[in-house]
Amino acid sequence: MTKGSNQLRIIGGEWRGRKLRFPDAPNLRPTPDRVRETIFNWLMPIIHDARCLDLFAGSGALGLEALSRGASFTTFVDSHKKVTQALQAHLDLLNANDRAEVIQNDSVKFLKNTPQAYDLVFLDPPYHLDLMEKAVPLLEEHGWLKENTMLYLEIEKRQSLPELPLNWVKLKEKTAGEVNYFLFQRS
């Protein structure tokens, strides 16, 4: 995140350098710039034309970065009205409404709906609410993932990953500050 309060900077791709403001919301903490840089270096081979799902979207940093770097479509899901309104305003500003949708819904409830399969899923829920534990089985069991879907998971450093499906293979793992982040691939 840049040094302005409630502001993020897109760090690569079509919208590189664009700064976007986001509202205050409980538990909202954008993925830091250096973590996003690493993530998208990892994802470079698959990001072009990928269909992405940004659950617990918050500031939208991950999904917006994916679109900027060539993802074909991103679905942003967040439960906070001000957050989803800001995400929609960002898409309007960036002329990206044809490449994205914003859904105001609890992410766990959203995963209980009729699924679409995605190539890349960003799973970075608020800490200490057991939301990852609830979302992971729904992603796997309800058909949200294709074979070879890439999954980005972010947790607090002192937290452990929940039990993950056996067909999720860990490809990368890194720590930055108070954040542990992982890249998995569904086999």
C-alpha positions as CSV (number, residue, x, y, z in Angstrom):
1,M,0.0,0.0,0.0
2,T,1.3,3.5,-0.7
3,K,1.8,6.1,1.9
4,G,-1.6,7.7,1.6
5,S,-4.3,6.6,3.9
6,N,-6.7,4.2,2.3
7,Q,-5.0,4.3,-1.1
8,L,-3.5,1.6,-3.2
9,R,-1.3,1.7,-6.2
10,I,-1.6,-0.7,-9.1
11,I,2.0,-1.9,-9.6
12,G,2.0,-3.4,-13.1
13,G,0.3,-3.8,-16.4
14,E,-2.1,-1.5,-18.3
15,W,-2.9,0.6,-15.2
16,R,0.6,0.7,-13.7
17,G,1.0,3.6,-11.3
18,R,-2.7,4.4,-11.0
19,K,-3.6,5.3,-7.4
20,L,-7.1,4.4,-6.2
21,R,-8.7,5.3,-2.9
22,F,-10.8,2.8,-0.9
23,P,-13.2,3.4,2.1
24,D,-12.7,2.5,5.7
25,A,-14.2,-0.9,6.4
26,P,-13.7,-3.3,9.3
27,N,-10.8,-5.8,8.8
28,L,-9.9,-4.3,5.4
29,R,-6.1,-4.5,4.8
30,P,-4.9,-4.4,1.2
31,T,-2.1,-6.8,0.2
32,P,1.1,-4.8,0.3
33,D,2.9,-3.7,-2.9
34,R,5.9,-6.0,-2.4
35,V,3.7,-9.0,-1.8
36,R,1.6,-8.2,-4.9
37,E,4.8,-7.9,-6.9
38,T,5.9,-11.3,-5.8
39,I,2.5,-12.9,-6.4
40,F,2.2,-11.6,-9.9
41,N,5.7,-12.6,-10.8
42,W,4.6,-16.1,-9.7
43,L,1.4,-15.8,-11.8
44,M,3.0,-14.2,-14.9
45,P,2.8,-17.5,-17.0
46,I,-1.0,-17.9,-16.4
47,I,-2.5,-14.4,-15.7
48,H,-3.1,-13.5,-19.4
49,D,-6.8,-14.4,-20.2
50,A,-7.4,-15.9,-16.8
51,R,-10.9,-15.8,-15.2
52,C,-10.3,-14.7,-11.6
53,L,-12.4,-14.7,-8.4
54,D,-11.4,-12.2,-5.8
55,L,-13.2,-13.4,-2.6
56,F,-13.3,-11.0,0.4
57,A,-12.1,-8.4,-2.2
58,G,-11.8,-5.5,0.2
59,S,-9.8,-2.8,-1.7
60,G,-9.8,-5.0,-4.8
61,A,-6.0,-4.8,-5.0
62,L,-5.5,-8.4,-6.1
63,G,-8.4,-8.5,-8.7
64,L,-7.5,-5.0,-10.1
65,E,-3.9,-6.0,-10.4
66,A,-4.9,-9.2,-12.3
67,L,-7.1,-7.2,-14.7
68,S,-4.3,-4.7,-15.2
69,R,-1.9,-7.5,-16.1
70,G,-4.2,-9.1,-18.7
71,A,-6.8,-11.3,-16.9
72,S,-9.9,-11.6,-19.1
73,F,-12.4,-11.3,-16.3
74,T,-12.5,-10.8,-12.5
75,T,-15.4,-11.3,-10.1
76,F,-15.1,-9.2,-7.0
77,V,-17.1,-10.4,-3.9
78,D,-17.3,-8.4,-0.7
79,S,-20.0,-7.9,1.9
80,H,-19.5,-4.2,2.7
81,K,-21.7,-1.8,0.6
82,K,-19.2,1.1,0.7
83,V,-16.4,-1.3,-0.4
84,T,-18.4,-2.7,-3.4
85,Q,-19.5,0.8,-4.4
86,A,-15.9,1.9,-4.4
87,L,-14.9,-1.2,-6.5
88,Q,-17.6,-0.4,-9.0
89,A,-16.4,3.2,-9.2
90,H,-12.8,2.0,-9.9
91,L,-14.1,-0.2,-12.7
92,D,-16.0,2.7,-14.1
93,L,-12.9,5.0,-13.9
94,L,-10.7,2.3,-15.6
95,N,-13.3,1.5,-18.3
96,A,-13.3,-2.1,-17.2
97,N,-16.9,-2.9,-16.6
98,D,-16.9,-5.3,-19.5
99,R,-14.1,-7.3,-17.8
100,A,-15.4,-7.5,-14.3
101,E,-18.4,-7.7,-12.0
102,V,-18.8,-6.6,-8.4
103,I,-21.1,-8.7,-6.1
104,Q,-22.1,-7.4,-2.7
105,N,-22.5,-10.6,-0.7
106,D,-20.9,-12.5,2.1
107,S,-18.2,-14.5,0.3
108,V,-19.1,-17.8,2.1
109,K,-22.8,-17.4,1.2
110,F,-21.8,-16.5,-2.4
111,L,-19.9,-19.8,-2.6
112,K,-23.1,-21.7,-1.8
113,N,-24.7,-20.4,-5.1
114,T,-24.5,-21.9,-8.5
115,P,-20.8,-22.0,-9.4
116,Q,-18.7,-20.9,-12.3
117,A,-15.3,-22.4,-12.7
118,Y,-12.3,-20.0,-12.4
119,D,-8.7,-20.2,-13.4
120,L,-7.4,-18.2,-10.5
121,V,-8.8,-17.6,-7.0
122,F,-7.6,-15.0,-4.5
123,L,-8.5,-16.0,-1.0
124,D,-7.5,-13.4,1.5
125,P,-10.2,-13.1,4.2
126,P,-10.2,-10.9,7.3
127,Y,-8.1,-12.5,10.0
128,H,-9.5,-14.3,13.1
129,L,-13.0,-15.0,11.7
130,D,-12.4,-18.6,10.5
131,L,-13.5,-17.5,7.0
132,M,-10.8,-19.4,5.1
133,E,-11.8,-22.6,7.0
134,K,-15.4,-22.1,5.7
135,A,-14.5,-21.0,2.2
136,V,-11.9,-23.7,1.2
137,P,-14.3,-26.7,1.3
138,L,-17.0,-24.8,-0.6
139,L,-14.6,-23.9,-3.4
140,E,-13.6,-27.5,-3.8
141,E,-16.9,-29.2,-3.3
142,H,-19.2,-26.8,-5.2
143,G,-17.4,-26.7,-8.6
144,W,-15.7,-23.3,-8.4
145,L,-12.4,-24.6,-9.5
146,K,-11.1,-26.1,-12.8
147,E,-8.4,-28.7,-12.9
148,N,-5.1,-26.7,-12.6
149,T,-6.8,-23.7,-11.0
150,M,-4.3,-21.5,-9.2
151,L,-5.2,-20.4,-5.6
152,Y,-3.5,-17.6,-3.8
153,L,-4.0,-17.8,0.0
154,E,-2.9,-15.1,2.5
155,I,-2.9,-15.5,6.3
156,E,-1.5,-13.7,9.3
157,K,2.0,-14.8,10.1
158,R,1.1,-16.4,13.5
159,Q,-1.9,-18.2,12.0
160,S,-1.8,-21.7,10.4
161,L,-3.4,-22.7,7.1
162,P,-6.7,-24.7,7.6
163,E,-6.9,-28.2,6.4
164,L,-6.7,-28.1,2.6
165,P,-7.9,-30.6,0.0
166,L,-5.3,-33.2,-0.8
167,N,-5.5,-32.3,-4.5
168,W,-4.2,-28.7,-3.7
169,V,-0.5,-28.8,-4.4
170,K,1.6,-26.1,-2.8
171,L,3.9,-24.4,-5.4
172,K,5.2,-21.4,-3.5
173,E,5.3,-20.0,0.0
174,K,6.7,-16.8,1.4
175,T,6.5,-14.4,4.4
176,A,6.6,-10.7,4.4
177,G,6.2,-8.7,7.6
178,E,3.2,-10.1,9.4
179,V,1.8,-12.0,6.3
180,N,2.3,-15.6,5.1
181,Y,1.2,-16.1,1.6
182,F,1.0,-19.2,-0.6
183,L,0.4,-20.3,-4.2
184,F,-1.4,-23.6,-4.7
185,Q,-2.5,-25.4,-7.8
186,R,-5.5,-27.8,-7.9
187,S,-4.5,-31.0,-9.5
